[in-house]
Amino acid sequence: ARRVHAPEAEPPLIEREDADRVDALITRDHFLPGRISVSAAHLMGGCGMGRDATDSVTDAWGRVHGLPWLRVADSSLFPDTLEINPYLTIMGLADRVAEGIRDDMAA
């Protein structure tokens, strides 16, 4: 990299010329406890599952109420943000929605 922007409130700009002392910049000068701001986003919710359109967007199989041919198969089905990595839950929901599509097509 030619430049590195560090994730903190007053980030240093580390130039290529600083490469020989980058460890000192990181450990001694800038990355002190309480100074690093780390964040991540897993956007979720918006098309929650439920029994009818009065309190939800989809049914338990991801079918949009009133539009049974339209499915939602991602983290939009969550009622709110999870406090864990959602990967496995999303995969499980997508598998369930796919199972419902398969069953509907076989009927």
C-alpha positions in Angstrom: 0.0 0.0 0.0 1.1 3.5 -0.6 -1.0 4.9 2.2 -2.8 3.3 5.2 -5.6 5.1 7.0 -5.9 3.7 10.6 -9.3 3.3 12.2 -9.2 5.7 15.1 -10.5 9.1 16.2 -7.4 10.9 15.1 -5.9 8.5 12.6 -2.3 8.7 11.4 -1.7 8.7 7.7 1.1 6.2 7.3 3.0 6.8 4.1 5.2 4.3 2.2 8.2 6.1 3.6 7.1 5.2 7.1 7.2 1.4 6.3 10.4 0.9 8.4 8.7 2.2 11.5 5.1 1.2 11.0 5.2 -1.2 13.9 6.2 1.6 16.3 3.5 3.9 14.8 0.8 1.2 15.3 1.7 -0.2 18.7 3.3 2.8 20.5 1.8 5.9 19.0 -1.7 5.2 17.9 -3.4 2.0 18.7 -3.9 2.5 22.4 -6.7 1.0 24.4 -9.9 3.0 24.0 -8.7 4.8 20.9 -9.6 2.3 18.3 -13.1 2.4 16.8 -14.0 -0.8 15.1 -17.3 -1.5 13.6 -19.1 -3.9 11.3 -22.6 -4.0 9.9 -24.9 -6.9 9.2 -28.0 -5.1 7.9 -31.1 -7.1 8.9 -34.9 -6.8 9.2 -37.5 -5.1 7.2 -39.5 -8.1 5.9 -40.2 -9.9 9.1 -42.1 -13.2 9.1 -45.6 -13.6 10.7 -49.1 -14.9 10.2 -50.6 -12.1 8.3 -50.0 -8.7 6.7 -51.1 -6.8 9.7 -47.9 -7.5 11.6 -45.4 -8.9 9.1 -44.3 -8.8 5.4 -43.9 -12.6 4.8 -45.2 -15.9 6.1 -43.0 -18.5 7.8 -41.8 -19.7 4.4 -40.7 -16.3 3.1 -43.7 -15.7 0.9 -44.7 -12.1 0.7 -48.3 -11.6 1.9 -50.5 -11.0 -1.1 -47.8 -12.0 -3.5 -47.3 -15.7 -3.0 -44.9 -16.0 -6.0 -42.5 -13.5 -4.4 -40.1 -14.8 -1.8 -37.6 -13.2 0.6 -34.6 -15.5 1.5 -32.1 -13.3 3.3 -31.6 -11.5 6.6 -34.5 -9.2 5.8 -36.6 -11.9 7.4 -35.2 -11.3 10.8 -37.4 -9.2 13.1 -34.4 -7.2 14.3 -30.6 -7.2 14.3 -28.9 -10.2 15.9 -26.0 -9.8 18.3 -24.1 -12.7 16.6 -22.7 -13.3 13.1 -25.9 -14.1 11.1 -24.3 -16.3 8.4 -25.6 -19.7 9.6 -29.0 -18.3 10.4 -29.3 -16.7 7.0 -28.2 -20.0 5.3 -30.8 -21.9 7.3 -33.6 -19.4 6.3 -32.5 -19.5 2.7 -32.6 -23.3 2.8 -36.1 -23.3 4.3 -37.4 -20.8 1.7 -35.9 -23.0 -1.1 -37.6 -26.1 0.5 -40.9 -24.2 0.4 -40.4 -23.3 -3.3 -39.6 -26.9 -4.1 -42.7 -28.1 -2.3 -44.9 -25.5 -4.0 -43.6 -26.5 -7.4 -44.2 -30.2 -6.8 -47.8 -29.6 -5.8 
